Amino acid sequence: MPLSLEEYQIAQMYMVMKMQQQSTTGDEGVEVLQNKPFSDDEFGEGQYTSKVYHLQSKAPSWLTTFAPADALVMQEEAWNAYPKCRSVLKLLIDFFMQSPYFSRFFMSIDTIHKADNGCSENVHGLSKEQLAARQVEVIDIASTATDYWSYIVGRNDVDLSNFRSARSGRGPLLEGWQDHCSPIMTAYKLVIIDAPYWGFGSRLEQALLAGERALFLESHRNCFAWIDEWFGLKVEVLRELEQQSDYSLNMKLGRPCSAEKSWMTQEESPLEGEKSAA
C-alpha cells in the first residue's frame, strides 16, 4: 500500500464503513452487534467488534445442494489492536448450529501491518510445520481480477495505473511501484480455515479462500482509490462516524440498535452522501 501505517489505519476505518454501507440492503448485509474498546493481556488496548454477515445471495449454487441458500450467515468477532488484528468467524444459522458436525467449522484471520514493501519473512512467528504448510500469495492493489468471487465482492473500476490523488499527489501505480514508492506499508494476513466436512469441506475451504482473496484485493484497492475522501481525517472523527454507520446499517436491516446514543439520520450522514457519489 502506498500509505504510511498511520494513514492506513484511517483508510481502513473509512473503507470498512463505506463498503458495509454499499453492501447492506433491507434483505442482507452487515449487522453490528457490538463496537467498543477492549483491553487484554494478549493484544493490549484496541477496538472489539462483533458483526453478523447476512450473505444469502452470495452463496455459490453448489453449496445449496448441502444447505439452504440462507445458511450463508456468519458471525465475526474482531480484536483490532492496530497494527495487529485478529478476526474469528463462525457459522451462525440454526441449520448449522443445531448440529455438532457443522459447529467444527473454524476460520481466523490474523493481520500484522508493517512499514515495508512485503519483504518481511514469517511475521506471524509460525513454526517449522506451519511454514511447511503455508501458501504465500502476494496481492498487488494495482492488479485487477475477473474471477467469480471478484464479481460477487464487487469491483471498483478505478484504474490505479492512471489514478493520481488530488489531495496527496500519490499515484499512478505503475509496474514495480512497490520498489520505489514512499511511504509504503504491507498488511500481512494469515488466513486459517478448517471445514472438516466429508464431501464438500475442501471445496468450501477453497471457495472461502478465493472469496477472502477477492475481498482483500477490492478493499485495499478502495483504500487507495478513496484517498481523497479520507485524507486528513482523524481517528476520533472516524470513531464517531462508525457509530453513525453502525446505527444506519442496523436500521437498514430492521435490527434493534445495541447502543443508546443520539445518532445522525441516514439523510444527514456523510457516508450516505459519499456512497451515492461513489
C-alpha positions as a Python dict, from the first residue, in 0.01 Angstrom:
ca = {
    (1, 'M'): (0, 0, 0),
    (2, 'P'): (136, 348, -89),
    (3, 'L'): (48, 473, 260),
    (4, 'S'): (212, 519, 597),
    (5, 'L'): (100, 298, 886),
    (6, 'E'): (-85, 593, 1037),
    (7, 'E'): (-261, 671, 710),
    (8, 'Y'): (-360, 310, 655),
    (9, 'Q'): (-542, 297, 989),
    (10, 'I'): (-757, 589, 873),
    (11, 'A'): (-801, 443, 525),
    (12, 'Q'): (-909, 106, 660),
    (13, 'M'): (-1165, 250, 901),
    (14, 'Y'): (-1316, 464, 626),
    (15, 'M'): (-1313, 182, 371),
    (16, 'V'): (-1487, -65, 606),
    (17, 'M'): (-1767, 182, 677),
    (18, 'K'): (-1823, 271, 314),
    (19, 'M'): (-1812, -86, 181),
    (20, 'Q'): (-2052, -200, 454),
    (21, 'Q'): (-2297, 73, 356),
    (22, 'Q'): (-2270, -20, -11),
    (23, 'S'): (-2332, -390, 52),
    (24, 'T'): (-2620, -359, 302),
    (25, 'T'): (-2983, -352, 188),
    (26, 'G'): (-3309, -437, 356),
    (27, 'D'): (-3251, -807, 289),
    (28, 'E'): (-2883, -870, 354),
    (29, 'G'): (-2558, -709, 453),
    (30, 'V'): (-2377, -630, 777),
    (31, 'E'): (-2542, -622, 1119),
    (32, 'V'): (-2333, -469, 1400),
    (33, 'L'): (-2384, -629, 1741),
    (34, 'Q'): (-2103, -461, 1934),
    (35, 'N'): (-1837, -198, 1869),
    (36, 'K'): (-1645, -99, 2181),
    (37, 'P'): (-1294, -52, 2323),
    (38, 'F'): (-1123, -356, 2476),
    (39, 'S'): (-810, -434, 2673),
    (40, 'D'): (-645, -771, 2736),
    (41, 'D'): (-304, -925, 2802),
    (42, 'E'): (-256, -1064, 2450),
    (43, 'F'): (-332, -759, 2235),
    (44, 'G'): (-325, -470, 2477),
    (45, 'E'): (-579, -198, 2400),
    (46, 'G'): (-790, -175, 2088),
    (47, 'Q'): (-1141, -191, 1942),
    (48, 'Y'): (-1362, -501, 1966),
    (49, 'T'): (-1640, -561, 1715),
    (50, 'S'): (-1898, -833, 1675),
    (51, 'K'): (-2083, -842, 1342),
    (52, 'V'): (-2321, -1072, 1160),
    (53, 'Y'): (-2287, -1104, 783),
    (54, 'H'): (-2613, -1188, 603),
    (55, 'L'): (-2479, -1304, 267),
    (56, 'Q'): (-2756, -1521, 124),
    (57, 'S'): (-2730, -1407, -238),
    (58, 'K'): (-2355, -1469, -239),
    (59, 'A'): (-2384, -1844, -174),
    (60, 'P'): (-2245, -2039, -471),
    (61, 'S'): (-2504, -2265, -631),
    (62, 'W'): (-2316, -2586, -548),
    (63, 'L'): (-2335, -2506, -176),
    (64, 'T'): (-2715, -2508, -184),
    (65, 'T'): (-2704, -2882, -252),
    (66, 'F'): (-2572, -2926, 102),
    (67, 'A'): (-2750, -2641, 280),
    (68, 'P'): (-3018, -2379, 208),
    (69, 'A'): (-2902, -2054, 49),
    (70, 'D'): (-2983, -1859, 366),
    (71, 'A'): (-2727, -2072, 551),
    (72, 'L'): (-2453, -1829, 446),
    (73, 'V'): (-2481, -1625, 764),
    (74, 'M'): (-2162, -1579, 962),
    (75, 'Q'): (-2061, -1403, 1281),
    (76, 'E'): (-1728, -1227, 1301),
    (77, 'E'): (-1554, -1127, 1621),
    (78, 'A'): (-1258, -894, 1570),
    (79, 'W'): (-996, -757, 1806),
    (80, 'N'): (-831, -461, 1636),
    (81, 'A'): (-523, -353, 1830),
    (82, 'Y'): (-363, -178, 1536),
    (83, 'P'): (-111, -255, 1392),
    (84, 'K'): (-223, -607, 1492),
    (85, 'C'): (-569, -751, 1440),
    (86, 'R'): (-743, -1087, 1477),
    (87, 'S'): (-1079, -1192, 1332),
    (88, 'V'): (-1259, -1518, 1409),
    (89, 'L'): (-1560, -1627, 1204),
    (90, 'K'): (-1819, -1894, 1267),
    (91, 'L'): (-2134, -2023, 1101),
    (92, 'L'): (-2435, -1879, 1279),
    (93, 'I'): (-2753, -2005, 1115),
    (94, 'D'): (-2966, -2260, 1305),
    (95, 'F'): (-2917, -2511, 1023),
    (96, 'F'): (-2553, -2539, 1128),
    (97, 'M'): (-2570, -2458, 1498),
    (98, 'Q'): (-2813, -2743, 1569),
    (99, 'S'): (-2554, -2995, 1451),
    (100, 'P'): (-2224, -3058, 1635),
    (101, 'Y'): (-2090, -3174, 1298),
    (102, 'F'): (-2116, -2826, 1149),
    (103, 'S'): (-2003, -2648, 1467),
    (104, 'R'): (-1650, -2774, 1395),
    (105, 'F'): (-1604, -2506, 1128),
    (106, 'F'): (-1318, -2265, 1209),
    (107, 'M'): (-1186, -1961, 1030),
    (108, 'S'): (-946, -1696, 1156),
    (109, 'I'): (-757, -1405, 1004),
    (110, 'D'): (-454, -1261, 1183),
    (111, 'T'): (-311, -940, 1040),
    (112, 'I'): (14, -760, 1112),
    (113, 'H'): (78, -427, 940),
    (114, 'K'): (438, -326, 875),
    (115, 'A'): (606, -27, 710),
    (116, 'D'): (777, -227, 435),
    (117, 'N'): (718, -341, 77),
    (118, 'G'): (629, -702, 155),
    (119, 'C'): (985, -824, 214),
    (120, 'S'): (939, -948, 572),
    (121, 'E'): (953, -1323, 638),
    (122, 'N'): (742, -1510, 893),
    (123, 'V'): (598, -1200, 1060),
    (124, 'H'): (341, -1423, 1233),
    (125, 'G'): (606, -1637, 1401),
    (126, 'L'): (492, -1969, 1255),
    (127, 'S'): (651, -2299, 1350),
    (128, 'K'): (851, -2510, 1102),
    (129, 'E'): (548, -2733, 1049),
    (130, 'Q'): (322, -2434, 986),
    (131, 'L'): (573, -2277, 748),
    (132, 'A'): (589, -2601, 551),
    (133, 'A'): (210, -2598, 509),
    (134, 'R'): (184, -2224, 442),
    (135, 'Q'): (100, -2095, 96),
    (136, 'V'): (217, -1740, 28),
    (137, 'E'): (37, -1514, -215),
    (138, 'V'): (127, -1153, -288),
    (139, 'I'): (-170, -928, -369),
    (140, 'D'): (-85, -614, -567),
    (141, 'I'): (-355, -347, -539),
    (142, 'A'): (-264, -220, -885),
    (143, 'S'): (-381, -551, -1031),
    (144, 'T'): (-738, -644, -1119),
    (145, 'A'): (-930, -972, -1116),
    (146, 'T'): (-1227, -1103, -1315),
    (147, 'D'): (-1299, -1432, -1138),
    (148, 'Y'): (-1634, -1535, -988),
    (149, 'W'): (-1558, -1407, -638),
    (150, 'S'): (-1436, -1072, -765),
    (151, 'Y'): (-1775, -1034, -933),
    (152, 'I'): (-1954, -1133, -610),
    (153, 'V'): (-1748, -898, -393),
    (154, 'G'): (-1787, -613, -642),
    (155, 'R'): (-1524, -415, -823),
    (156, 'N'): (-1413, -53, -821),
    (157, 'D'): (-1337, 32, -1183),
    (158, 'V'): (-1072, 292, -1097),
    (159, 'D'): (-754, 215, -1292),
    (160, 'L'): (-480, 270, -1034),
    (161, 'S'): (-218, 273, -1309),
    (162, 'N'): (-376, 602, -1426),
    (163, 'F'): (-501, 733, -1091),
    (164, 'R'): (-343, 1030, -915),
    (165, 'S'): (-469, 1160, -582),
    (166, 'A'): (-558, 1529, -594),
    (167, 'R'): (-502, 1577, -219),
    (168, 'S'): (-188, 1369, -162),
    (169, 'G'): (-32, 1377, -509),
    (170, 'R'): (26, 1000, -498),
    (171, 'G'): (-12, 772, -794),
    (172, 'P'): (-28, 644, -1055),
    (173, 'L'): (80, 294, -951),
    (174, 'L'): (290, 176, -1243),
    (175, 'E'): (459, -163, -1276),
    (176, 'G'): (712, -215, -996),
    (177, 'W'): (570, 71, -790),
    (178, 'Q'): (643, -120, -466),
    (179, 'D'): (1019, -83, -520),
    (180, 'H'): (1031, 297, -528),
    (181, 'C'): (716, 418, -353),
    (182, 'S'): (736, 618, -29),
    (183, 'P'): (558, 592, 207),
    (184, 'I'): (477, 222, 179),
    (185, 'M'): (332, -47, 403),
    (186, 'T'): (210, -405, 383),
    (187, 'A'): (-79, -589, 550),
    (188, 'Y'): (42, -943, 626),
    (189, 'K'): (-263, -1166, 661),
    (190, 'L'): (-261, -1521, 794),
    (191, 'V'): (-584, -1699, 696),
    (192, 'I'): (-665, -2034, 858),
    (193, 'I'): (-976, -2226, 751),
    (194, 'D'): (-1087, -2568, 869),
    (195, 'A'): (-1412, -2709, 729),
    (196, 'P'): (-1384, -3081, 818),
    (197, 'Y'): (-1691, -3191, 624),
    (198, 'W'): (-1689, -3503, 410),
    (199, 'G'): (-1795, -3441, 52),
    (200, 'F'): (-1761, -3064, 36),
    (201, 'G'): (-1525, -2944, 310),
    (202, 'S'): (-1224, -2896, 82),
    (203, 'R'): (-1435, -2720, -178),
    (204, 'L'): (-1580, -2490, 88),
    (205, 'E'): (-1231, -2407, 216),
    (206, 'Q'): (-1110, -2320, -135),
    (207, 'A'): (-1420, -2109, -202),
    (208, 'L'): (-1372, -1914, 121),
    (209, 'L'): (-1003, -1859, 45),
    (210, 'A'): (-1090, -1732, -302),
    (211, 'G'): (-1357, -1508, -155),
    (212, 'E'): (-1117, -1364, 102),
    (213, 'R'): (-857, -1300, -165),
    (214, 'A'): (-1111, -1110, -375),
    (215, 'L'): (-1218, -913, -68),
    (216, 'F'): (-858, -831, 29),
    (217, 'L'): (-786, -704, -322),
    (218, 'E'): (-1102, -498, -358),
    (219, 'S'): (-1096, -348, -8),
    (220, 'H'): (-732, -243, -35),
    (221, 'R'): (-781, -104, -384),
    (222, 'N'): (-1062, 105, -237),
    (223, 'C'): (-839, 227, 47),
    (224, 'F'): (-620, 399, -209),
    (225, 'A'): (-887, 486, -467),
    (226, 'W'): (-1084, 672, -195),
    (227, 'I'): (-781, 853, -52),
    (228, 'D'): (-918, 1196, -140),
    (229, 'E'): (-1228, 1122, 69),
    (230, 'W'): (-1048, 1020, 391),
    (231, 'F'): (-713, 1201, 366),
    (232, 'G'): (-666, 1430, 666),
    (233, 'L'): (-938, 1273, 884),
    (234, 'K'): (-862, 1179, 1245),
    (235, 'V'): (-928, 850, 1426),
    (236, 'E'): (-1155, 1026, 1675),
    (237, 'V'): (-1375, 1163, 1396),
    (238, 'L'): (-1394, 822, 1231),
    (239, 'R'): (-1498, 656, 1558),
    (240, 'E'): (-1796, 892, 1569),
    (241, 'L'): (-1875, 815, 1205),
    (242, 'E'): (-1853, 443, 1289),
    (243, 'Q'): (-2128, 483, 1546),
    (244, 'Q'): (-2347, 662, 1295),
    (245, 'S'): (-2274, 400, 1031),
    (246, 'D'): (-2345, 109, 1269),
    (247, 'Y'): (-2683, 260, 1351),
    (248, 'S'): (-2760, 311, 982),
    (249, 'L'): (-2667, -49, 895),
    (250, 'N'): (-2889, -195, 1165),
    (251, 'M'): (-3176, 31, 1062),
    (252, 'K'): (-3146, -87, 700),
    (253, 'L'): (-3172, -449, 817),
    (254, 'G'): (-3454, -375, 1060),
    (255, 'R'): (-3243, -480, 1358),
    (256, 'P'): (-3261, -320, 1705),
    (257, 'C'): (-2967, -98, 1793),
    (258, 'S'): (-2747, -203, 2084),
    (259, 'A'): (-2625, 141, 2186),
    (260, 'E'): (-2834, 424, 2326),
    (261, 'K'): (-2692, 734, 2162),
    (262, 'S'): (-2801, 1034, 1965),
    (263, 'W'): (-2740, 930, 1606),
    (264, 'M'): (-2727, 1123, 1282),
    (265, 'T'): (-3006, 1025, 1043),
    (266, 'Q'): (-2931, 849, 716),
    (267, 'E'): (-3011, 1161, 516),
    (268, 'E'): (-2760, 1362, 723),
    (269, 'S'): (-2483, 1102, 731),
    (270, 'P'): (-2169, 1197, 533),
    (271, 'L'): (-2117, 832, 444),
    (272, 'E'): (-2455, 815, 274),
    (273, 'G'): (-2369, 1116, 62),
    (274, 'E'): (-2032, 972, -31),
    (275, 'K'): (-2193, 641, -117),
    (276, 'S'): (-2430, 796, -366),
    (277, 'A'): (-2148, 995, -521),
    (278, 'A'): (-1914, 697, -548),
}
